[in-house]
């Protein structure tokens, strides 16, 4: 884990050091695509973890009380829809940022 932390620290320093070594006449480096990529990766990954935990908990609760399976399934699907909407909102915000306004 320590090696991964050191590698990511060096990569982040290299990304932010590029504008410091640029000559005076060139334009600044646009880091927005990197941030957008990190944002969608975090949103998708964390929503996937949340959905996995929600489904796992729902299956466990149905196993404990099979009589409440209908209610648990309804609430699980509602919760999954809310979790998925977070990823879709992030995706929409990225397209708003990428597509230039005309």
Secondary structure, DSSP 8 states (H G I E B T S, - for coil): -HHHHHHHHHHHHHHHHTGGGS-TTS-----HHHHHHHHHHHHHHHHHHHHHHHHHHHHHHHHH-GGGHHHHHHHHHHHHHHHHHHHHHHHHHHHHHHS---
